[in-house]
Amino acid sequence: MHLRDSNRPGIRPRFRLFVGAVLAATLLVALPAAAADIDKQRELFKSVYETVERGDWSPVDGLSAADRQLLQQYVLWPDLRATWLRANLGSVPTAEVDAFLRRYGTLRPVRELRYRQALFFAKNGDLLSYQKIYEQFYQGKNIARLDCLSLQAEISAGRYQRVDQRAIDLWLVGASQVDECDPVFAYLGDSNLLGPGEYRRRFDLAITAREFQLARWLAKSIDQPHVDEATLWISAQSDPEGFLSQHKPALDSDTYRQQLAYATERLTYGDPEIALHLWTDVAKQYAFSEDLQRDTERHIALWMARDGLQGGYALLTGLPQAAQDKEVVRWRARTSLRDNEWLRLLTDIAAMTVDDRDTEEWLYWRAVALNRLGQAQAARQGFESLSEERSYYGFLAADELGRDYALDDDRLSAAEPALQQIAGTPAIVRARELFLVGLEGRGRSEWDAAIRSFSPDEKMMAAVLADRWGWHSRAIATAASLGEYDDLEIRYPLPWQQQFESSSSAANISPTWAYGIARSESLFMRDVRSSAGAIGLMQLMPATGRKVAKNISLPYSGIATLTDPEANIRLGTSYLGEMAERFGGNPVLATAAYNAGPHRVDRWLPESGSQDARIWIENIPFNETRTYVKRVLSAQAIFHWRMTGQVRRVSDHLTRVTASDPTLASR
C-alpha cells in the first residue's frame, strides 16, 4: 500500500466554508449555546444512561428541575428517551411511542426503536400494527425476518393472493431460513404449493451452497436417490480422506465426480500431500471434466506451495495455461523466493500481470533478485524508486541503500472559522457527543453517515477536528479516504502514551511495537469487536484476556475489562510479551502469532536451518496475516520516529527465522 502520494500538489486548494444541507431530523434537536452547558449535559447523560438502559427512568425523575431541563435540551436527549422506550415497549402506551417516532423518527436510535416496536407487535400477535410499520418502512428491503412476518400478517388477514409468489421466493434459498419463515412455509405446504419441483430446486441451491444437512432434510420430501446423494456429500465433507480412499467406481456419475473433487478440496486444506496422492489415484479412474480437473489440481498445487512442501513449484508450473492466474503466479514467485532461486524469481515476476508486477512487493523483490544476480546498477535503480515511499517495502529499499526513511510530516491545515462551522453541524455534533459519552460504535456510524455527503475539503476539516477531539479512528479513516497520508500526527497518533509505555516496559517489549499492534488491530477503537470475537484496543479474545489477566493478577470482568483502555493495553502488551518469549524474542514470529495464533506459526516454521525473515513473511499462507505483519513492522518504524525523532530500521527487527522447536508443540 502506498503511504505517500507523490502526485499530490504541494499547495492545497483554498478551503470553502461548509454550506452543506443539514439532516432534517437534527433540526428538531436543540443545540446548547455554551460550552459549559454541553459539558454539564454530557455528565448528566452519562450519570443516568446505564440505569435508563435497563428500563428505569427514576434517575432522570430524581434530577433537579434545572438539571432535567438542561438534559432535555441536550442533543442526545432523543437517544436517552428512545433507550428507555425500547426497554419498556410492553408498558408504554403505543400512542406515546408513535408520537416520539413522528417527532424524531429519522434519527438512528429512533429508527432502532421503530424496528423493536415492529417486532414487539409481531411477537404479541398484533400483526395488523406490524404490517402498517412494515409497509411504510421495510417493504422491499429484502430482510427475510421482516418479510416473513409480513407474510404471516397477510395469511392471518386472508389475503392469500399477496402471499404465494413472495413466499416461494423466500423458500428458494440455499441456506436455512429464519424461524419467522416457518409458519409461511407451513402455509405453502398446507396449500399444496410446495411440490417435488420446489424441493428439487431448493435442494440444488443447498448443494451449491454446501449446506448438505439442509439438502438431506429436503431430499426426504423428494425421493431416496436424492437422500443418497445428500448422504454422499455429507460423507465427502466430514471424512474426505475416507471418502477418497474408499471411492466406488460403481457410483460413477457427474455428481459423484463432483463429490470426489470436493472431498479432495476439503482434504487439501489439512494435508495437501495425502490429497495429491489420493487425487492422483482417482483421476486415473474417472473421466473428470477438464474444468473440474484443472480447478482441483490448481487447488492442490497452491496449498502444496503455501505449506512449503516439496514439489509445490513443479505442480504450479505444470498447471495448464488456463490455470495460470494471478494467485498461481504469485505463489510461483513466493516459492522461488523460499528456494532462493533468483533467476527463476525474475521469470515468475515477468509472468505476472502488469498490475501485479508494478506493485511495491514485486518491484522490491525484482530489485533484490537483480542484486543477487550481480546486476547492481539495475537493482539500485529499483531500490531508489521504492525508497521514496513511506511503506514496508519503501523502508526495506531504504535499508538496502542506507538512506533515510521518507518520514516527512505534512500537517493538514484549515481555516479556523471553517473548522468551527463543520464542528457545529448538527450531525457532527451528535456524532461527537456519542463518542464523548462512551457510545462510540453509534458515534462512528453517525460520523460516517454525516461525512458521506461532504466535499473533499470538508472531509479534510472533519479529519482535523476528529484528531483534535482524540477520536483517532475517525481522523485516520477520514484522512485515508481522501488519500491524505502525509500528516503523521493524525495517521499515527499516540493516545494513552503513559499506559503503553508503562505496560510495555512491564512486558519487556517496545512501546512502539505495541502501538503498531494496536493501530493495526483497532485504529485505537476501545470498544470494537471483530467478527471472530476479539475485543478492544489490542483485540483480545475473551479466553485469552482471562488467561493473561490471571497470569498478571489483573482483576477480570469480561467485556468490561476488555473495553477498558488501560486494562486492554496491559493485557495486550502482556500477551505480546508472552509471544515474544515463546518465539525466542523474534518480533516477526511474535507478531504473526498475535494475529494467527502461536500454533499456526509453529507449523509455518522451516523444518531445518534458518530463513531470511523477509522471505518467511512473504510465504505466510494466510493473506491476512502476511499483510498484518508488514503493516505492524512499518507502523512500528513510524511510531518509533514519532516518539523519539530517530529512525529505527525495519531490518533491525528482521531476525532470521529458525527451524521449529519440538518442545513448543506442547506449550
N, C-alpha and C positions, 0 to 999 in steps of 0.2 A: 504494500500500500504506500503510495506517495504521500509523505507528510509535508511536502513543500511544493507549492505551486509556483514554478519558475516563470510561468507565463502571466502571472498576475501583475497589473500595472503597479508601479511604485507609488503613484499618487492616487489617493482614494477619491471617489466622486463626492460631491457635496451631499450631505445628508438632508433629505427633505423632511419637513415636520410630519409627524403622523397625523393623517386625517381619515384613517380607515373607519368603516362603519362599525358600530358597536352592536353586539347581540341584543336583540330586543328585550330578552328576559332580564338581562343585567341592569337595564334601565329601571326596573322595578325595585332594585335594591339600593337603599340609601347608603351613600359613602360618607364616612366620617370626615369631619373638616380638619381635625387637629391630630398630630402625631400622638400626643398624649392620650387622646380618646381611643385611638385604634390600639395602642398598647394595652390600655385597660380592658377594652373589649376582648382582645385576644386572650388575656389572662382569665377573664370571666368565662369565656367559651371553654378554655382548657379545664377550668375548675369544675365544670358541670357535665362535660361531654360524656365521660366514661359512664356516669350513672344514668344519664339520659339514654345512652345507647342500650342500656338494659331495660328501658321502658319506664324509668322512674323520673317524673318531671319535678319532683319535690325540691331538688337543689335550685331550680330556676324560681319556683314559687317562694323559696326562702330568701331570695335576694332582696335588698332594699329596693324601694320604688325607683330610685335614681339609677341603681345598677341594672335593674331589669330593663328600664327604658334604654339605657346605653347598649345593652346586649341586643335588644330588638332592632337597634339601628345598625348593628354590625353586618358586614357584607355576608357573613356566614350564618346569619340567623335562619335563613330558609333551610340550610343544611341541618342545623340543630333540630328544627321543628320537624323536618322530614324524617330524621332519625327516630324521633320519638313516635311519630305517627306510624312508621313502619313496624315498630315493636308493639304497637297497640291497635293493629287493624281490627282485631276482633271486638274491641270495646268502644272505639271512637265512632261516632255517627258517620255514616257514609257521606252525608251532606257536608260535614266539616272537611273530610278528606278531599272531596270534589272541589270545594271552594279553594282549598290550598293549591290543588293541582291547577286550577284555572289561573290562579294568580302567578304561580312560579313554574308552570309546567314545562318550560324548555330548559331549565337548569338541570344539570346532570343528576344530582342527588334526588331531585323531584321526579325525574324520569324513572329512576330506580324504584321510587315509591309507587309510581303508577304500575310498574311491572309487578311488584309484590302484591298490589291491590288486585290486579287481574288474576294472579294465581290464587289469591285468597278466595275470590269469588268462585273460581272453578273448584277449588278444594272443598268448599262448603256447599256445592251443588247449585249455586246461583249462576247458571250458565247463561242466562239472558243478560245479566250485568256484565259477565265476562265477555260475551260476544260483542257488546257495544264498544268496549275498550279495544277489543281485538280488531274490529273493522276499521276503527278510526286510526289506530297507531301501529298495528303489527301485521296486518294483512299484506301479503306479497313479499314479506321479508324472508321467507323460507326458513323459519325457525320451527323445526319439527314438533317440539313440545307444544308450542302455542297453536300451530296449525291443527294438531290432533285434538287439542281441547276445543278448538272452534268447530271441528267436525263432530265432536261429541255433542256440542250445543245444537248443531243443525239436525243431528239424528234425534235428539231429545224433542226438538220442535217439530219433527216430522217432515223436514224439508229435504227429503232424500235425493231429489234431483240435483241438489247442490253438493252432494257428498261423493257419489260413486267415483268419478274420474280423479278427483283430488285424493281420495283415499287410496286408489290404485297406485297413483304416483308416489305416495308415501310408502306404500308396500314395496315398490320395486327399488330397493336399495340393497347393497351387498353386505351391510352390517346389521346388527340387531338395532331395532328402532327403540326410541324412548318408551318407557312404560305407558305414557299417556296415549300411545297409539294402540295399545292392546284392545281397548273397547271398540275402536274403529275397525280394527282387523276382525274382531269377533262379529261385528255387523256385516262386514264383507262376506265372511264365511256363512253366516245365517241367511244371507240374501243370495247365496249361490253365485257370488261374483268372483270367488277365488277357485278357479278350476285348475286342472293339471298344467295348463299353459302358463298361468300366472306363477305357479310354484316352480315350473321349469325355468322361467325367465329369471326369477329371483335366485334360484339355485345356481344358475350360470354366473350371476353377479357375485354371489357369495364365493364361488370358486375363484373367480378373478381377483377378489379382494383377499383371498387366502383366509376366509372365515369358514373353516371347514366344519366346525361344530354346528354352526348355523346351517350349513349346507346339508349336513346329515339329518338335522331336525326337519328341514324342508323336504328332504328325499323321502321321508316316511309317508308323506302325502302324495308322492308321485308313484314310485314303483321300486321293487327290490334292486334292479340294476343301478338305480341312482343311489340307493343306500350303500351298495357295494362300492361304487365309485367314490363316494364321500369317505367311506371307511379306509380305502386305499390312500387317499390324500392325507388323512389323519396319520396313518402309519408312516408315510413319507416325511411328514412334519415332525413326529415325535421320536422316530428312530430311523433317521436317514441312512445310517450305516447298515443296519439290519435290512432295511428295505432294498438297498442296492445289492448287498451280498447275497440276498435270497430272492433275487429277481426271478420272475416266472415267464419264460418265453411264450407259454400258452396264453398269457393275458395280453399279448402284443396288440396294441391299437394306438391310434394317435393320442388318446387321453393317457394311456399307460406310459407312453414315451415322454409325455409332458411331466408325468409324476416322477419318472426316473431322473429327468433333468432337474426337477425341483428338489428332489432328495439330494442330488449332487451339490446343488447350490447351498442347501442347508448345511451339509456336511463340510463343505469348503470353509465356512466361517470358523469351524472348530479345528479341523485338521485337513489342510489342503493336500497333503501328501497321500493320505488314505483316499480322499475324494478323487485324486488323479488316478490312483491305482484302480479303484472300482469303476470309474468312468471309462477308463481305457478298455476294461473288460466289456461293459455293457454296450459301448459304442460299436464294438465289433459284431454284436449280435442283433442290433435293432437298427432299422432304417430311419434314423433321426432326420428331420428336415435340415436343410442347410443352415437356416437361420437359428434353429434351436441348438444345433451342434456348435455353431460359431459362438453363440452367446454363452453357452455353458463353458466352453474351453477358454473363452476370454475371462470369465469369472474365476476359473481355477488359476489361470496364469497370473492374474492380478493379485490374488491372495498368496500365491507362491512367492511373488515378488515382495509384497507387503510384509510377509513374515520372514523375509530374508532367507528363503530356502533354496537349496542348490537346484539349479535347472530353471529357476524362475525367468531369467533373462532369455534363455533359449525358447521357452514357451511363449513369451511375449513377442519376440521377433518372428516366431514361427506361425503366428496367427495370420489368417488371410488379410489382404489389404483392407477389406471392408470392416475389419475389427480394429484396425489401427487408428482408433480415435484419440482424442486429446489425453484421456486418462491413461491409456495404454502407453503412449509415447512418453508421458511424464514419468511413469514408473520404469520404463526402459532407462531413462536418464538417471533416475534415482538409484537404480540397481548398478548402473555403470559407475556412479559416484561411490557406492558402497564397495565396489570391487576395485576402486582406484584405476579404472580403465579410461584414461583421459581422452585418448583419440576416439574411442567408442562413444564417449560422452558427447564430443563435438558432433559426431554423426547423429546421435539421438536428438540433440538440440536442433540441428539443421532440419530434422524431420518434423519438428513441431510446426503448428500454425504460426503465422506472423505475430498474432496477438500474444501467444504464449512465449515465443522467442524473445519478444521485446519487453517482457516483464522484468522487474528488478531481479527476481530469483534467478532466471536463466541467463540474463546478461552478466550477473556476478559469476555464476559457475562457468560460463563460457570463458570469462577472463581468467579464472583460476586454472581451467584446463589449458588454455594457451600458455600461461605462465609455467605450468608443469611440463609442457612440451617444448620449453625453451624459446617461445615466441614472446619475449619480454616486452617489446615495444607495443605489439598489438594488445597484450594483456594490460599494460599500463593505461592505454587509451580507454579501455573498458572500465578500469577502476577509477580513473579520473572523472569520467562522466557520472558514475554512480556516487562518488564521494560528495557530490553536491546535494545529495538527498538526505533528509533527516528521517532515517528509517533503519531497520535492521541491516539490510544489505548495504545501505549507504554508509553505515558505521563500519561494517566489515571491510568495505572497499577503502575507507579512510585508514583503517588499521593496516591494510596491505601497503599503503603509501606512506604511513607515518604522518598523516595530515590531521589537522584539527577537524572536529565534527562540525557539521552545518547546524550550529545551535544559536543562530541569530534569532533574537526575540523581538518581534514586531508587534507592539501593543495595539489592539483595536481601540479606536477613539471615536467619540461622538460629542456633538454639542450638548451641553447640559440641559438647555430648555427642551430639546428634542427627547432626551432621555427621560426627563420628568413627565413629558406628555405620554410617552409609552408606558411609564410606570403607573400613570393614573388611569390607563384604560381599564374599565370595569372588569373585563375578562382576565387581564393580567393581575389586577388587584385580588380577584378571587383566587387565582392560582397561587399567588404568593402567600396569601393568608392560609390556604390549605396546607402549604408547605410548612409555614411557621407554627401552626398548631399541631403538627405531627401527622396530618393526614396526607402524607407525601404521595402515595400512589394516586389518590384522587387529584392532587395538585398537578402531578405530571400529566395526567390525561387532559386536564383543563388547559394547561400551558400549551401542550402540543396542538390542541384544537384551536387555541387562540392565535398562535403564530402561523397557522396553516395559510391564512389569507394575507399575511404580512408581506411587504416588499422586501427585497434583499437588504436594503438599508435599515428597515425597521427590525428585521431579524437580527442584524448586527448589533443594533442598540439593545435588543432584548437579551442577547448573549452577554453583553457588558453588564446589564442590570442583574441578570441571574448570578453572575460571578460576584458582583458586589454584595449580593444577598447571601452568599455562601451556598447557593443552590447549584452545586458543581455539575451534577448530571445534566441539567438543562443548559447550562453555559457551554459545556463541552459538546453536547449533541447539537445545539443550535448553531454554534460556530462551525462545526463539521458539516452541517447541512448546506452551508454556504461555500464550502471549500476553503474556509479560512483556518489554516493550520499553523500560522506563524506566531500567534500570541501564546507563548508557553505558560504564562501565568494562568490563563484561562484553561488551557488544554491539559496542563499538568499541575493542578493546584496542590496545596499542602494542608489539607484540613486535618484536625486532630493531631497536629505535629508532635505535641508533647507525648501523647499516648502512643503514637507509632514509635517514637524514639525510645521511650522507656520500656515498652513491651518487646521491641526488637532486641534491645540490649539484654533483657532477661532471657530471651530465647537464643541469644548468641548468633543473631543474624543481622544483616544490614537493614536499616530502616528504608533505604531506597529500594531494596528488593521487596519489602513488604508493601511499600507504596505501589510498586509496579504490579504486584499481585492484586491489590485492592482495586486499582484503576481498571485493570483488565477484567476483573471479576464483576464489578458492580457499578463502575463510574461513580463510586462513593455514595451509592444509594443505600441507606441504612436498613430500609425495610424491604428491599427487593427479594423476590423468590424466583428461583429458576424452575423450569419445567420438571427437573429431576428432584426438586425439593430442597435445594440448598438455599440458605437464608443469610441475608445481611451483607455488610461491607465486604467481608472476605469470603462470602458464600460457603458457609459450612453446612454440611448435612447435620440434622439434629443428633443422630447417633454419634457422629464424630465430635460434635460440640460437647455432648455429655461425657464422652470418654476423656477428652482433653481437659475439660473442667475438673474432672475427678483427679487427673494427674497433677494439676497445678493448684488444687484445693480452692477452686473458684466456685462460689455458690451458683447453682444452675437451675433455671426455671423455664427451660424450654425456649419457646419462641421469644418470650420477653427478654431472655438473656441474649439470644442471637440477634435481636433487633436493637439492642443497646450498643451504641458505637464503641464505647470503651471496653465492654466485655467482649464484643466480637473481635476487636483488634487484639486483645490478649489471647483469645482462643486461636485466632487465625495465625498470629505470629508464632505461637507455641507449636501449633501443628506444622507450620512451615519449618520450624527448627527441628522438629522430630523427623521430618522428611530429609532434611539436610544431614542429620546424624545417621539416618538409616542408609543413605547413599554416599557415605564417606565424605561428606562436605561438598559433593558435586552439585552446584546450583542448577545445572541444566536438568539433571535427573530429578532433583527435588521439585523443580518447577513442573516438570511433566507429571510427576506423581501427585502433586497438588491438584492438577486438573483431571487426570485419568485414573488415579489410584495407584498405590505402590506395587501391587501385584501385577498389574499390566506392564509397568515399567520393568519389573523383573524379567518378564517374558521377552521384552524388546532388547535386552542387553545382548551383546555379542557372546557367542559360545566360548570363544577363546581370544586371548590377546586384548588389544585395545583399539579404539577407533576415534578418529577426529570427531570432536563434538559437533562441529558444523554438519558433517556428513550424517552423523547419528540423528540429528534433528530432522534433516531432510527425509529420513527414512522412517520416521514415526508413522505407523499405519493409519492413525486417526487424523483426518484433515483438521478437525477442531483443535486437537492437542498440538499438532505441528504448528499451526498458526498462533496458538496461545503462547507457546514457549518463545517464539520470535518476538511477539508483541511485548511480553514481560521483559525480555532482555533489552529491547530498545527503550522501553519506558524506564527501566532501571537506570540506564545511562543518562537519560534526560533528567530524571529526578535527582540523580547524583550531582549533575551540573547545577540544577536549581538550588539544591541545599548547600552546596559547597563552593560553587563558582569554578569548580575544577572538572576536567574531563577524566572519567574512568572508562577505559575502553571495553567494549563488549567482549573483545577477545580475551580480556583478563578473566572472564567468567567461563571460558570455554575449556574447562578441564577435560582431558581425554576420558572417554567412556571405556571402562574396563569390563572384562567378562563378568558374568553373573557370579554371585557368591551363593553356593548352595544353602548356606545357613539362613539366608534371607527368606527362603520359601516358607519357613515355619513362623515367621515374625508377623 
